[in-house]
């Protein structure tokens, strides 16, 4: 039996190159390299599709979308979590939902890159040089001796802390369930949320999105930050009150922000984050590396092969 398949969100058009799709000849795939932001257009594009491949949090597969796709039999996503999929609705329909392994360090690398751009203005000065500005126009700040506050000390947060310590930064940490034992494992100091906000020169968010972490950083938190401090978010856009952050950046209440994730993605062209000079914005690059894509797409092929063989693997449950 043959099935129609769809590979969504392949923005860089690499899916076909990074995995051996010939292992699943029963599936005829169509690849989508542009976002489909309208639910109606998404449903129209996926009519007749039985096998759906996704990247994390790029396209919403809601209960309504699932209900409108009677042929859908399996959804496989990059990573073992994807908040954009209504897994419960899929499970009710008997649709198999699978995840894949992922490389955990990639968002941490981007975090350090954003810190360096904010502190040393590398990309900005590169653009100045290419625009014909004769020589340097900014004086950066070093990272050595500065304090990094890490919110969330899981796999990514711990990796960021390790790199920051190698740069001779002082690292402190907080999250709602963080323990002294975990901080000792990573070699950082546990502090209160208020102390982290007041003491840090850089604050980096590394928590999963949940009702408890939505707008975890709001106007009150930003008001506690130093005027010279930077906020970095490579976690989820909804973890920060974006309106409060925009107001603080416009009024120069904090020095700046490095943002890779947004409440609305793709980010609207007229959004203030695209225009504020004290913002470094990247288009959700945290996990977007060839190394990680290779793991994702090869994992998707394995998931589909196992499902075709009647033995699904890496199954997600609601």
N, C-alpha and C positions, 0 to 999 in steps of 0.2 A: 504494500500500500504506500502511496506517495502522499505527502502533505505539503501545504504552503507554509513557508516560514517567513518571518520578518526580523531583521536586525535593526533596532531603533538606535538613535543617538550616536551613531558612528561618525562624529563630527570631523575626525581627521582621516576617515576612509581607510582604516587600517585593518578592520576585522578580517577581511578575506586573506590578508597576508600573514597574519599572526597565528592562525590556527589551521589545522588540516580538516576542512569541512567535507572532504571526500569520504571521511569516516562515516558520514551520515547521508548517503546518497538518496535515501528515501525523502529527503526534504529539499524543496526548491525554494531558495531564499531570495528575498528582495531586501536590499540595504537602503536605509534612510540616513543621509548624512546631514540633514538639517532638522532643527527642532520642529515638532508639530505641536503648536501651542493651543490650538482649538480642540476641544473634546469632540466636537462633531467631525472635524477633519481627521482626527485620530481614528475614530470609529470607522469612517469611510475608508481610510487607508488600510485598515486591518481586517476588512471584510473577507471572510473565507480563510483567514490565517489560523492555523492550528498550533504552530510553534513560534513563541515570541521570545526574543533575546533583548535584554535591556541593560543599560548602565544605571548605576545607583542614582536615584533621585532626579533623573533628567526628565522623565515623562511620567505623568500621573496615570496609573492604571487603577482607576477608582471602581467602586461597585457598579456604577452606571456603565462604565466602559466594559467591564466584564460581562454584565447582563446583555450588552448589545453585540457580543461576539460569541454566538452559539457554537462555532467550530473550534474555539480555543481549547487546547488540551494540556499544554505545558507552558509555563513561563520560567525562564532561567535568567537570573540577574548576576551581574558582577558583584562580588562580595556576599557575605552571609546575612546582610541586613539591607533592606530597601524599604524605607518608610513610604515611598511613593506607590507601593503595591498594596491593595486591600487584600491581604493574604486570607483573611477570614471569608471574604466573598468568594475568592477563588476556591478555597477548601470546600465551601458549601456546594459549589458546582462540580466538585470532583476534579478540578484543575490542579495538576501537580505544580508546585512552586519550588524552584531549586536555587541555591546560591553557589558561589565558588570561593576558593581561597583568594586571598589578596596579599599584597606586599604592604606591611604595616608602616614602613618608615617614610613613605612618600609625602604624606601631609606634613610630617615633621621637617623634612628638608625644605618644603615650600615656606614653612613658618620661619625658619632661619633666614631664607632668602628675603622674605618680606622685612624682617628685622634689619637686615643689612641695607636694603634699599631705603628704608625709612631713616636709618642712621647715617649712611654714607652717600645717599643720593646717586647711586651708580647709574641707573637707567636714565634719570633726569639729566645728569651731566653728559651722558652719551647723546641724548637728543639735542642738547645745547651745542655740542661739538658739531653734530651733523647739520644743524641749522645755521652754522657759520659764526657762532659766538666765539670770540678769539680764545678765551681761556676760562679757567675755573670761576664759578659764580657762587658756590656754596662752601660752607665750612661744616663738615660732618661731626658727628659725635661717635666716640668709640663704644664698644660693647664691654670691654674688659672693666671690671669693677662696678658695672651697672647691675641693678637688681631686676631679675625676671620673675614675674608672678605667673605661675602655671595654674590654670583652673581646670582640674581634671588630670589625674596622674595615671591614666591607663596606658595602653601600649604607645600611643602617639605622644601623649603628654610626657611620659617617661623618656622617650627618645629625644624630644626637644630639650628636656632638662639635662640629659647627658651631653648633648652637643653644646648647650649653653655653658655648662660647667667647664668643658674643654676650652671654651673661649674666655675663661676666668670670670664668668658672671656669677653673681650671688643668686641662687635660685630658691624661691619660696613657693609654697603650694597650698591650695585649698580646693575642696569640693564638698558637697553635702555629706558624703559618706567616707571621706578620706581619713585614714588612720595614721597614727604615729608609726606603726609597723611598716606600712607601705612607704611612707616617706623615708624611713631608715633604709629600706631596700634600695631606693633610688638615690639616696644621699642628699636629700633636700630637707628644708625646714618646714614643718607644718605650722600654719598661722591661721588666724581668723580671716573671714572674707573681708572685713573692714580693714584689717592691717595689710592684707595683700593689696587692696586698692590704694591705700595711702602710701605704701612704701615702694611700690614697683615703678621702675622706669619703663618697662615693657610688660604688658599683660597679654597672655595668650590663652585662648579658650580651646579646650579639648574635651568636651563632654558630648554625650549622645543627646539628641533632641528628644524631649519627653515633656509632659505637662509640667514637671518640676523645673525643667531647664529653659522653658520658653520665656523669653525676656529676662533671663537670669541677670543680665547687665542692663539696667535701666537708668533713668535720669539720676536717681539718688546715688547709684554706684559711680556713675561717671563724675558726679560732683565731688566724690572723695579722691579722685585721681589727681596726681600732680599736673600742673599746667604744662610741664615738660615731658609728660608721659605719652606713650603710644599704646593703642589697643589693637590687637591682632586677632582676627577670627578666621580660622580655617576649619571650623567645626560645622555649624549650620547657621544660616542667616537669622533664623527665628530665635536664636539664643540671645540676641541683642535687640533692644528697642531701637530700631533704625532711626525713627524720628528724633529720639533723644540724642543719638550719636551725631546725626546730621546737624542738629542745633548746636551741640558742643563744638563740633569742628568748624562751623561757620563763625562762631563767636570766639574761636581760638581758646576755648576752655581747656583743651588738651592739645598736645603738639601735633597729633596726627593719628592715622589708622591705616592698617594693612588688612584688606578684606578680600577673601576669596569666595565667600558664600553669601547669598542674598535671600531675602524672603521671597522675592520673585525672580525666577531664572527662566530664560535669559534676562539679564538686567535691562529694563527699558532704556531706550537711547537717550531719553531726556532726564534720566535719574540723576540726582545731585552727586552721587558717588562717582559718576563719570566726569564731573566738572570741578570738584573741590581740589585745590592744589595740594592740600595736606592729606590727601588720600592716595594710597597705592592700591588699585583695584585690579584683580585678576579674575578671569572667567571660570571659576571653580576648577582650578588646576590641581587641587590637592592630590588626587589619585591618578591624574592624567599623565602617566608615563608609559612609554613603550613596554617597559618591563612589566608593569602592572596590567596593561591591556593584554599582553601575551598570556599572563596567568588567567585573567578573566575569560578571554575568548576560548582558550584551550579548555578551561573548565566547563564552559557552556557546551562545547562539543561533547565532552565526556558525559555531561548530564543528559544530553539529548540521546546519545547512544545508549546509555543505561536505561532510559525511559523506553526507548524503542525495543530494547531487549527484555522489557518487563520487570526491571529491577531498579527503580529510581534511586538516585543517591543525592546527598546534600539537600535533603528536602526541608523546606521551611514550613513551620506551622504557626498559626495565629496565636 
